[in-house]
Amino acid sequence: MKGFVSFVSSGPGDPELLTLKAVDRLKAADAVLFDDLSSGPILAHARDGA
């Protein structure tokens, strides 16, 4: 897919509560913007360099 933005919420911060689609979008993202509430295990789903 090209040219779109996905907003993915990490909810209460538990990486086991992410939806499958959220994990897929993080894995496919060219860039990931996040705040300090996003934990390492959630960001671990993102590609290196995203």
PDB file of N, CA, C and O in Angstrom:
ATOM      1  N   MET A   1       0.839  -1.170   0.000  1.00  0.00           N
ATOM      2  CA  MET A   1       0.000   0.000   0.000  1.00  0.00           C
ATOM      3  C   MET A   1       0.886   1.236   0.000  1.00  0.00           C
ATOM      4  O   MET A   1       1.992   1.224   0.541  1.00  0.00           O
ATOM      5  N   LYS A   2       0.392   2.287  -0.606  1.00  0.00           N
ATOM      6  CA  LYS A   2       1.169   3.515  -0.737  1.00  0.00           C
ATOM      7  C   LYS A   2       0.350   4.733  -0.357  1.00  0.00           C
ATOM      8  O   LYS A   2      -0.860   4.780  -0.576  1.00  0.00           O
ATOM      9  N   GLY A   3       1.018   5.702   0.206  1.00  0.00           N
ATOM     10  CA  GLY A   3       0.414   6.998   0.420  1.00  0.00           C
ATOM     11  C   GLY A   3      -0.735   7.052   1.401  1.00  0.00           C
ATOM     12  O   GLY A   3      -1.778   7.627   1.090  1.00  0.00           O
ATOM     13  N   PHE A   4      -0.578   6.476   2.567  1.00  0.00           N
ATOM     14  CA  PHE A   4      -1.632   6.585   3.565  1.00  0.00           C
ATOM     15  C   PHE A   4      -1.030   6.627   4.955  1.00  0.00           C
ATOM     16  O   PHE A   4       0.135   6.283   5.155  1.00  0.00           O
ATOM     17  N   VAL A   5      -1.834   7.051   5.904  1.00  0.00           N
ATOM     18  CA  VAL A   5      -1.424   7.152   7.303  1.00  0.00           C
ATOM     19  C   VAL A   5      -2.306   6.236   8.126  1.00  0.00           C
ATOM     20  O   VAL A   5      -3.521   6.197   7.932  1.00  0.00           O
ATOM     21  N   SER A   6      -1.703   5.503   9.040  1.00  0.00           N
ATOM     22  CA  SER A   6      -2.457   4.670   9.982  1.00  0.00           C
ATOM     23  C   SER A   6      -2.238   5.212  11.383  1.00  0.00           C
ATOM     24  O   SER A   6      -1.105   5.483  11.783  1.00  0.00           O
ATOM     25  N   PHE A   7      -3.309   5.368  12.116  1.00  0.00           N
ATOM     26  CA  PHE A   7      -3.226   5.755  13.519  1.00  0.00           C
ATOM     27  C   PHE A   7      -3.428   4.501  14.342  1.00  0.00           C
ATOM     28  O   PHE A   7      -4.493   3.885  14.299  1.00  0.00           O
ATOM     29  N   VAL A   8      -2.403   4.124  15.093  1.00  0.00           N
ATOM     30  CA  VAL A   8      -2.445   2.904  15.895  1.00  0.00           C
ATOM     31  C   VAL A   8      -2.327   3.300  17.358  1.00  0.00           C
ATOM     32  O   VAL A   8      -1.368   3.959  17.759  1.00  0.00           O
ATOM     33  N   SER A   9      -3.297   2.899  18.139  1.00  0.00           N
ATOM     34  CA  SER A   9      -3.259   3.185  19.575  1.00  0.00           C
ATOM     35  C   SER A   9      -2.693   1.983  20.312  1.00  0.00           C
ATOM     36  O   SER A   9      -3.005   0.836  19.992  1.00  0.00           O
ATOM     37  N   SER A  10      -1.864   2.262  21.297  1.00  0.00           N
ATOM     38  CA  SER A  10      -1.322   1.166  22.098  1.00  0.00           C
ATOM     39  C   SER A  10      -2.186   0.907  23.327  1.00  0.00           C
ATOM     40  O   SER A  10      -1.807   0.135  24.207  1.00  0.00           O
ATOM     41  N   GLY A  11      -3.346   1.554  23.382  1.00  0.00           N
ATOM     42  CA  GLY A  11      -4.278   1.328  24.484  1.00  0.00           C
ATOM     43  C   GLY A  11      -3.610   1.554  25.829  1.00  0.00           C
ATOM     44  O   GLY A  11      -2.945   2.570  26.028  1.00  0.00           O
ATOM     45  N   PRO A  12      -3.781   0.610  26.762  1.00  0.00           N
ATOM     46  CA  PRO A  12      -3.188   0.784  28.084  1.00  0.00           C
ATOM     47  C   PRO A  12      -1.685   0.505  28.123  1.00  0.00           C
ATOM     48  O   PRO A  12      -1.069   0.592  29.185  1.00  0.00           O
ATOM     49  N   GLY A  13      -1.092   0.173  26.975  1.00  0.00           N
ATOM     50  CA  GLY A  13       0.356  -0.037  26.913  1.00  0.00           C
ATOM     51  C   GLY A  13       0.798  -1.477  26.942  1.00  0.00           C
ATOM     52  O   GLY A  13       1.997  -1.751  26.903  1.00  0.00           O
ATOM     53  N   ASP A  14      -0.131  -2.404  27.009  1.00  0.00           N
ATOM     54  CA  ASP A  14       0.205  -3.830  27.015  1.00  0.00           C
ATOM     55  C   ASP A  14       0.354  -4.305  25.574  1.00  0.00           C
ATOM     56  O   ASP A  14      -0.634  -4.309  24.839  1.00  0.00           O
ATOM     57  N   PRO A  15       1.550  -4.706  25.140  1.00  0.00           N
ATOM     58  CA  PRO A  15       1.750  -5.113  23.744  1.00  0.00           C
ATOM     59  C   PRO A  15       0.911  -6.324  23.342  1.00  0.00           C
ATOM     60  O   PRO A  15       0.656  -6.521  22.154  1.00  0.00           O
ATOM     61  N   GLU A  16       0.482  -7.127  24.291  1.00  0.00           N
ATOM     62  CA  GLU A  16      -0.353  -8.286  23.968  1.00  0.00           C
ATOM     63  C   GLU A  16      -1.773  -7.884  23.587  1.00  0.00           C
ATOM     64  O   GLU A  16      -2.530  -8.709  23.076  1.00  0.00           O
ATOM     65  N   LEU A  17      -2.146  -6.627  23.828  1.00  0.00           N
ATOM     66  CA  LEU A  17      -3.485  -6.155  23.498  1.00  0.00           C
ATOM     67  C   LEU A  17      -3.557  -5.454  22.145  1.00  0.00           C
ATOM     68  O   LEU A  17      -4.634  -5.018  21.739  1.00  0.00           O
ATOM     69  N   LEU A  18      -2.433  -5.336  21.440  1.00  0.00           N
ATOM     70  CA  LEU A  18      -2.459  -4.762  20.093  1.00  0.00           C
ATOM     71  C   LEU A  18      -3.237  -5.682  19.166  1.00  0.00           C
ATOM     72  O   LEU A  18      -3.153  -6.905  19.280  1.00  0.00           O
ATOM     73  N   THR A  19      -3.994  -5.093  18.249  1.00  0.00           N
ATOM     74  CA  THR A  19      -4.690  -5.914  17.263  1.00  0.00           C
ATOM     75  C   THR A  19      -3.689  -6.447  16.241  1.00  0.00           C
ATOM     76  O   THR A  19      -2.588  -5.916  16.098  1.00  0.00           O
ATOM     77  N   LEU A  20      -4.080  -7.486  15.546  1.00  0.00           N
ATOM     78  CA  LEU A  20      -3.217  -8.040  14.498  1.00  0.00           C
ATOM     79  C   LEU A  20      -2.962  -7.007  13.411  1.00  0.00           C
ATOM     80  O   LEU A  20      -1.855  -6.927  12.879  1.00  0.00           O
ATOM     81  N   LYS A  21      -3.976  -6.216  13.079  1.00  0.00           N
ATOM     82  CA  LYS A  21      -3.808  -5.189  12.052  1.00  0.00           C
ATOM     83  C   LYS A  21      -2.830  -4.114  12.523  1.00  0.00           C
ATOM     84  O   LYS A  21      -2.033  -3.617  11.728  1.00  0.00           O
ATOM     85  N   ALA A  22      -2.881  -3.749  13.803  1.00  0.00           N
ATOM     86  CA  ALA A  22      -1.945  -2.759  14.339  1.00  0.00           C
ATOM     87  C   ALA A  22      -0.511  -3.260  14.219  1.00  0.00           C
ATOM     88  O   ALA A  22       0.380  -2.507  13.825  1.00  0.00           O
ATOM     89  N   VAL A  23      -0.286  -4.518  14.553  1.00  0.00           N
ATOM     90  CA  VAL A  23       1.060  -5.098  14.444  1.00  0.00           C
ATOM     91  C   VAL A  23       1.500  -5.120  12.987  1.00  0.00           C
ATOM     92  O   VAL A  23       2.649  -4.798  12.686  1.00  0.00           O
ATOM     93  N   ASP A  24       0.602  -5.496  12.074  1.00  0.00           N
ATOM     94  CA  ASP A  24       0.930  -5.509  10.644  1.00  0.00           C
ATOM     95  C   ASP A  24       1.306  -4.115  10.157  1.00  0.00           C
ATOM     96  O   ASP A  24       2.261  -3.961   9.395  1.00  0.00           O
ATOM     97  N   ARG A  25       0.559  -3.095  10.593  1.00  0.00           N
ATOM     98  CA  ARG A  25       0.850  -1.724  10.163  1.00  0.00           C
ATOM     99  C   ARG A  25       2.184  -1.244  10.717  1.00  0.00           C
ATOM    100  O   ARG A  25       2.932  -0.558  10.019  1.00  0.00           O
ATOM    101  N   LEU A  26       2.490  -1.594  11.953  1.00  0.00           N
ATOM    102  CA  LEU A  26       3.789  -1.218  12.518  1.00  0.00           C
ATOM    103  C   LEU A  26       4.929  -1.889  11.764  1.00  0.00           C
ATOM    104  O   LEU A  26       5.958  -1.263  11.509  1.00  0.00           O
ATOM    105  N   LYS A  27       4.755  -3.147  11.408  1.00  0.00           N
ATOM    106  CA  LYS A  27       5.798  -3.880  10.679  1.00  0.00           C
ATOM    107  C   LYS A  27       6.028  -3.312   9.287  1.00  0.00           C
ATOM    108  O   LYS A  27       7.145  -3.365   8.772  1.00  0.00           O
ATOM    109  N   ALA A  28       4.977  -2.766   8.670  1.00  0.00           N
ATOM    110  CA  ALA A  28       5.073  -2.267   7.300  1.00  0.00           C
ATOM    111  C   ALA A  28       5.405  -0.779   7.218  1.00  0.00           C
ATOM    112  O   ALA A  28       5.679  -0.273   6.130  1.00  0.00           O
ATOM    113  N   ALA A  29       5.387  -0.078   8.332  1.00  0.00           N
ATOM    114  CA  ALA A  29       5.533   1.385   8.322  1.00  0.00           C
ATOM    115  C   ALA A  29       6.926   1.832   7.899  1.00  0.00           C
ATOM    116  O   ALA A  29       7.933   1.239   8.287  1.00  0.00           O
ATOM    117  N   ASP A  30       6.962   2.893   7.092  1.00  0.00           N
ATOM    118  CA  ASP A  30       8.224   3.534   6.725  1.00  0.00           C
ATOM    119  C   ASP A  30       8.697   4.458   7.842  1.00  0.00           C
ATOM    120  O   ASP A  30       9.898   4.659   8.023  1.00  0.00           O
ATOM    121  N   ALA A  31       7.753   5.013   8.584  1.00  0.00           N
ATOM    122  CA  ALA A  31       8.068   5.910   9.702  1.00  0.00           C
ATOM    123  C   ALA A  31       7.052   5.683  10.811  1.00  0.00           C
ATOM    124  O   ALA A  31       5.878   5.420  10.549  1.00  0.00           O
ATOM    125  N   VAL A  32       7.514   5.787  12.047  1.00  0.00           N
ATOM    126  CA  VAL A  32       6.643   5.617  13.210  1.00  0.00           C
ATOM    127  C   VAL A  32       6.848   6.807  14.136  1.00  0.00           C
ATOM    128  O   VAL A  32       7.960   7.053  14.603  1.00  0.00           O
ATOM    129  N   LEU A  33       5.782   7.540  14.398  1.00  0.00           N
ATOM    130  CA  LEU A  33       5.815   8.644  15.353  1.00  0.00           C
ATOM    131  C   LEU A  33       5.182   8.135  16.637  1.00  0.00           C
ATOM    132  O   LEU A  33       4.127   7.502  16.604  1.00  0.00           O
ATOM    133  N   PHE A  34       5.820   8.408  17.767  1.00  0.00           N
ATOM    134  CA  PHE A  34       5.302   7.895  19.034  1.00  0.00           C
ATOM    135  C   PHE A  34       5.649   8.845  20.165  1.00  0.00           C
ATOM    136  O   PHE A  34       6.529   9.696  20.036  1.00  0.00           O
ATOM    137  N   ASP A  35       4.939   8.682  21.281  1.00  0.00           N
ATOM    138  CA  ASP A  35       5.251   9.495  22.454  1.00  0.00           C
ATOM    139  C   ASP A  35       5.921   8.627  23.511  1.00  0.00           C
ATOM    140  O   ASP A  35       6.162   7.439  23.295  1.00  0.00           O
ATOM    141  N   ASP A  36       6.214   9.227  24.642  1.00  0.00           N
ATOM    142  CA  ASP A  36       6.947   8.497  25.675  1.00  0.00           C
ATOM    143  C   ASP A  36       6.112   7.431  26.378  1.00  0.00           C
ATOM    144  O   ASP A  36       6.648   6.662  27.176  1.00  0.00           O
ATOM    145  N   LEU A  37       4.806   7.372  26.097  1.00  0.00           N
ATOM    146  CA  LEU A  37       3.956   6.341  26.697  1.00  0.00           C
ATOM    147  C   LEU A  37       4.048   5.012  25.944  1.00  0.00           C
ATOM    148  O   LEU A  37       3.643   3.973  26.465  1.00  0.00           O
ATOM    149  N   SER A  38       4.576   5.047  24.726  1.00  0.00           N
ATOM    150  CA  SER A  38       4.737   3.805  23.958  1.00  0.00           C
ATOM    151  C   SER A  38       5.945   3.052  24.495  1.00  0.00           C
ATOM    152  O   SER A  38       7.044   3.599  24.596  1.00  0.00           O
ATOM    153  N   SER A  39       5.726   1.813  24.831  1.00  0.00           N
ATOM    154  CA  SER A  39       6.809   1.040  25.450  1.00  0.00           C
ATOM    155  C   SER A  39       7.666   0.339  24.409  1.00  0.00           C
ATOM    156  O   SER A  39       7.272   0.200  23.251  1.00  0.00           O
ATOM    157  N   GLY A  40       8.844  -0.100  24.838  1.00  0.00           N
ATOM    158  CA  GLY A  40       9.774  -0.811  23.970  1.00  0.00           C
ATOM    159  C   GLY A  40       9.164  -2.023  23.303  1.00  0.00           C
ATOM    160  O   GLY A  40       9.362  -2.214  22.103  1.00  0.00           O
ATOM    161  N   PRO A  41       8.417  -2.863  24.039  1.00  0.00           N
ATOM    162  CA  PRO A  41       7.833  -4.048  23.401  1.00  0.00           C
ATOM    163  C   PRO A  41       6.859  -3.704  22.272  1.00  0.00           C
ATOM    164  O   PRO A  41       6.729  -4.464  21.313  1.00  0.00           O
ATOM    165  N   ILE A  42       6.178  -2.569  22.382  1.00  0.00           N
ATOM    166  CA  ILE A  42       5.267  -2.162  21.308  1.00  0.00           C
ATOM    167  C   ILE A  42       6.078  -1.694  20.107  1.00  0.00           C
ATOM    168  O   ILE A  42       5.779  -2.063  18.972  1.00  0.00           O
ATOM    169  N   LEU A  43       7.101  -0.883  20.355  1.00  0.00           N
ATOM    170  CA  LEU A  43       7.929  -0.375  19.258  1.00  0.00           C
ATOM    171  C   LEU A  43       8.783  -1.467  18.635  1.00  0.00           C
ATOM    172  O   LEU A  43       9.282  -1.299  17.522  1.00  0.00           O
ATOM    173  N   ALA A  44       8.958  -2.566  19.322  1.00  0.00           N
ATOM    174  CA  ALA A  44       9.735  -3.682  18.771  1.00  0.00           C
ATOM    175  C   ALA A  44       9.074  -4.272  17.532  1.00  0.00           C
ATOM    176  O   ALA A  44       9.729  -4.964  16.753  1.00  0.00           O
ATOM    177  N   HIS A  45       7.783  -4.006  17.342  1.00  0.00           N
ATOM    178  CA  HIS A  45       7.085  -4.499  16.151  1.00  0.00           C
ATOM    179  C   HIS A  45       7.442  -3.689  14.907  1.00  0.00           C
ATOM    180  O   HIS A  45       7.234  -4.153  13.786  1.00  0.00           O
ATOM    181  N   ALA A  46       7.981  -2.477  15.095  1.00  0.00           N
ATOM    182  CA  ALA A  46       8.330  -1.624  13.957  1.00  0.00           C
ATOM    183  C   ALA A  46       9.618  -2.115  13.302  1.00  0.00           C
ATOM    184  O   ALA A  46      10.483  -2.702  13.953  1.00  0.00           O
ATOM    185  N   ARG A  47       9.722  -1.861  12.003  1.00  0.00           N
ATOM    186  CA  ARG A  47      10.935  -2.231  11.266  1.00  0.00           C
ATOM    187  C   ARG A  47      12.112  -1.399  11.742  1.00  0.00           C
ATOM    188  O   ARG A  47      11.930  -0.279  12.217  1.00  0.00           O
ATOM    189  N   ASP A  48      13.304  -1.933  11.620  1.00  0.00           N
ATOM    190  CA  ASP A  48      14.511  -1.161  11.914  1.00  0.00           C
ATOM    191  C   ASP A  48      14.568   0.027  10.966  1.00  0.00           C
ATOM    192  O   ASP A  48      14.369  -0.126   9.761  1.00  0.00           O
ATOM    193  N   GLY A  49      14.833   1.184  11.494  1.00  0.00           N
ATOM    194  CA  GLY A  49      14.946   2.377  10.677  1.00  0.00           C
ATOM    195  C   GLY A  49      13.642   3.120  10.462  1.00  0.00           C
ATOM    196  O   GLY A  49      13.640   4.195   9.862  1.00  0.00           O
ATOM    197  N   ALA A  50      12.537   2.575  10.934  1.00  0.00           N
ATOM    198  CA  ALA A  50      11.241   3.255  10.743  1.00  0.00           C
ATOM    199  C   ALA A  50      11.081   4.366  11.758  1.00  0.00           C
ATOM    200  O   ALA A  50      10.061   5.055  11.762  1.00  0.00           O
TER     201      ALA A  50
END
